[in-house]
Amino acid sequence: MDARVVRGHASDMKTIALVFASLALPSMAMAQQEPVTVSATATTTVRLAPRNDRAAEQLGWQLGVQAWTFRDRTTFETIDTARALGLKYIELYPGQKMTVDSDATVGADMKPEQLATLQKRLADAGVRAMAFGVVGFNKDEAAARKTFAFAKVMGIGTITCEPDTDAWDLVEKLADEYQIQIACHDHPKPSHYWNPETVLAAVKTRSPRLGACADTGHWPRSGLDTVASLKLLEGRIRSLHFKDIAPANAKGEDKPWGTGEGKAHEMLAELHRQGFRGLVSIEYETGAGKELEANVTKCIEFLDAQAREFVAAKAKGEK
C-alpha cells in the first residue's frame, strides 16, 4: 500500500477556488436516495440488500469503505458497490481510475469538470466522501495547498497522510486554515509511523484537528497489540482503517471481522468506551470480485451486530 502515498503539485489555491465555484457543484446533502443500479461488470456483482445501521449511527460510527478495498474496479464502480452494500461513506484514494472509459484518476490533479462528475456520482448514490488518502506531505507549501484545496472542494473533512517529519508545522497551519482534519496513518515497519507512540508524539501538542488514522491491521503486522494501541491514542483518533487479520505467521492476511486474531470485538468495545465518533473505514487487502464483496459484507454485519449489542447494553444500564 505504500504506493498510495503520493505528492501534490504546485497550484494557486485562489484560482482553483474560483474555477470550482463557477461549476455550481451539486450538494452533498445525505437525503434519502433512490437505489442506484450497480454497474454490470465482472467485479461489481453485489445486489442491493437492506441494512440496519441505526445502532452504528447512534454510536457515531460512520461505517464506510476505503476505496483501496475495491482496487479491482474503478471509482464509480466502487461507489456503486458501497451503495449496494448499504454504506453511506467512502474514503477516496489517490490514483484510482475514475471510470472505465476515461483516463482520469482521483486526486488533486483532477480537472474541474471531472470533479463535478465525481461529486454528482457520489450525490446520486447517496455516498459521502469523508476522507482522502493515504498521501504524503513535505515542506512544499504550494503542493500541500493543492491537496487541501482538492479536499475542500470535494467536501472531504479528513486527509489521511504520513507527512515528512519536518512538514508538521505546515500541515498544522493548513489544517486550521482549511478546517480539515489530519489523520496520521501507520504503515507497518519500516514506516516511520508504524508505532502509535511516534504518531502521538507528532500530534499531541498540536491543533486538535491533528490526530491518528488507526490502521488496526498494520499494528499486529508490526508486532503491536491493537487494543493497547487504541488506548494509547485515546482522544487523538480521527479515523480508522479497521481490519481483523490472521496471525503474523500467516502473513497477516485480512479476515472477516471477528474471525481473525486482531481482537475485533475488543477493539470496538474500546472505541465505544472512548466515545469515539467518526469514520470507520473498511480496508480489506485480500481477494477480489465476489469473494471480496462477500467478505466486506461479513465485516459490515459484524460491526452492525456489535453496535446493536453496545446500544442495548447501554439501554439496560450496563457498562
N, C-alpha and C positions, 0 to 999 in steps of 0.2 A: 504493500500500500504506500510505500514511500514515494512512488511515482506521482501520487496525488498532491504532494507538497509542491506548489507552483509559485512563481513570482509574477507580480503585475508588471505593467509598463507605464511610462510617464503619460500624464494627461492633465488637462486643465479642468478641474472639478466644476468650476462655474459654467464653462461651456457645455460640459456633459449635462449638467442640471437643466440648462435652458433647452437643450435639444430634447431631452426626455420629457420635460414639461409640455413641450409642444405636441407630444404624441397623444395626450389625453388618455393615458393608460388606464385600463379598466380597474374598478375597485376590487380589493381582495376580501371584501366582507364575506364572512363564512356563514351565509344564509343557507337554508335548506336547498340542496342542489338536486336536480334530476339525475338519475343514474347515467353514467357515461357508457358508451359502447366500447368495450375493450378491443384493442387492435387485433385483427385476425392474423397473427404471426405465429411462428413455431414456438416462440418463447413466452408470449403473452397469452395464456390459456385459461387463467382463472375465471370463475364465474362469480357474479355478484351474490353475496350472501349477507344476511342481516348480522350486525354486530352490536352487542350491548356494551357500549363504552361508558355508561353512566357513572359507574363507580370510579373508573380511572380518571375521568374528568373531574369528579368530585374531589379526588385527592390532588388534583392539579397536575396529573401525569399526562402530558401531551404525547401520546404514543405515535411515533412516526417511523419513517424509514430513511436511513442513509442511502442515497441513490446508488452508491457504490455496490450495495447489495445486489442490485439488478444491473450490473455492468454488462450482462449478456444481451442488453437491449438498449434502445435509445431513451432519451429523457422523456419524450412524450409517451412512450410505451411504459416507462417506469411510473409516470404519473397515473396512467390508466390502471396499472396494476395496483398501485397504492389505493386508489379509489375502490377498485373491485374488492380489495381485502378489507375495506372498511376503515382505512387510515385517512385522517384529515390533514396530516402534516408530513413534510418531507424536508430532508437536508440535501441540498444540491451539492454536487462535487464538480470541481473544475476539470474540463476536458471531456466530459461525456457528450457523445454525438447527440444533437438535439432531435433530429428526425432522420428517417431512412433516406429521404430524397434531398437532403441538404448536407453541406459540409460544415455547417455551423456547429460549434461546441459551446457548452455552458462555461461562462466566465466573464471576466471584466473586459474582454475584448469584443464582446457581442455588439453588433450594430443596433441602433435604436429600434429598427423595425423587428429585429429578432427578439429583442427584449419584450416588445409589445406582444408578439406572437406567443412567447413563453408565458407571459402573465395571463393572457387570455386563456391559454390551455389550462393553467392552474385554476383560474377562476371558474371556468366551465366545469371542471372536475370537482370543484369544492375542496381542493387540496391547497394548503397554505405552505409556502416556502418559509421555513422557520430559521434555517441555518445554512451556511455555505462553508465548505472546506473539505479536506484539510489544505490550507495554504501556508506559505511562508512569508515572513516579513524581514527585511533588512533595514538599513538606515536611509534607503532611498524614499524620501517623503512623497515625491510625485507618483511613484509606483504604488505606494501604500494607499494614497488617496484614491487612486483609480479603483482599487479593490473595495474600499469603503463606499465610494460613490455607487458602484455596482450594487452592493448590498442595500444601500439606502433606497435606490430606485426600485429594487425588487421587493421592498418591504421586509427584508430579512433582518431579524433582530440580533442574530449571533453569528460571528465569524469564528470558525474553528481553525486553529492555527498552531504552528510551532515556530515562534519568532527567533531570530538570532538573539543571542544574549544581550547584545548592545543595542537592540532595537526597541526595548520595552518602554523607554521614555516616549518615543514616537507613537508606539501603539496605544499607550495610555492616553496621550494627548488627542489622538484621532478618535478613540473610543468615546471620550467625553464630548468631543466636538460633534460627532455624528450621532451620538446617543445610541451606540451599538455595543452589545456585549462582546467580550473576547473570551473564548473558551480554549485554554491551552491543552492541546491533545498530548497523549502519551504513547507514541510508538514504542515498541519494545526495544530492549538492548540491541545495538549500542546507541540508540537515540538519546540525545541529551536529556529529554524529558521523561525517560522511562520510569523514574522514581517519583511518586507523588510528593515526596519531600522537596524535590527540585522544583516542581510546579508551584508548590505552596510558597517556597522562598521567593519565587519570581513575582508573585502577585499579592502576597498578604499585606504589604504596606501601601498598596496602590489603590486606585479607584475601585469602588465596589462593582463596577462594570466588568472588572477583570477577574477571571476565575479559571476553573478547570473544565475540560471536556473529559469526563471519566470514561476511558475505554477499558471496560471490565474484562475483556478478553486478553488484552496485551499485558495486563498486570501479572496474571499467572504465567504467561509466556516468559516473563522476566523473573519468575520465582517469587512473586509477591502475593500476599493474601488479599483477596478482593474486599472483604468486609472491613478489614483493618485499614485498607487504603481509603475506602469511603469515609471512615471515621476520621482519618487524618485530615481530609479535605472538607470537613463539615463547615458549612457556611460559605464555601467558595465553589461549590459545584454549580456550574451554569448549564450544563447539558451532559448527556451520556451517549456513548456508543455502547449499548448494552449487548453483552454476549454471555454465553454459557459454553465453555469449551471442554473438550476431552482432556485427559491427563497429559502432562507435558511429554511423557514417553510415547504418546500417540500423536505427536506433532501439534498438539493444541488445536485440533480441528473443531470447528463450530458444531454445536449440537443444539437441537431444540431446547428452549429454556426449560430448566427443571430436570433435564436428563444428562447433563454434563457434570463436571466437578468444580464449577465456578461458584457454587453456593448461590444459585439464582434466588431462591426463596429468602435466604438470609440477607442478600443484598437489597431486595425490595423492602424487607422489613426494616433494614437500616435507613433506607431513603425515607420510608414512612415515619420512622422515629425522628429523623432530622426535619421533617416537614418540608422536604424538597418539593418544589413545584416548578415544572419546566419540561423541556423536550427530552424524551427518552427515545433515541433513535435505534431501531433495529439495524444492526450491521452484521450481516451473515456473509462469511467469506468462503463458504464451501458450497459447491454444487451450482446448478443452472436449471433453467426451464421449469418443468412441472415439479420436479423434486424440490427445487429451491422454493417455489411458491408454497408447496405443502409444508415445508419446514418453517417458513416465515409465518404461515397460518397457525402452526402449533405454538410459536412464540407469542403471537397475539392472544391466543386463547389462554395461555399460561398467565400472562400479565393481567388480563381481564378477570380471571378467576381469583388471582391473588388480591387484586384490588377489591373485589366483592367481599372477600374474607376480612380484609382490614376495615372496610366500611361497616360491615356487620358487627365486628368486634367492638368498634368504637360506639356503635349504637347501643350495645349492651353494657357499655361502661368498662369494657376490658381494656387492658393496656396492650 
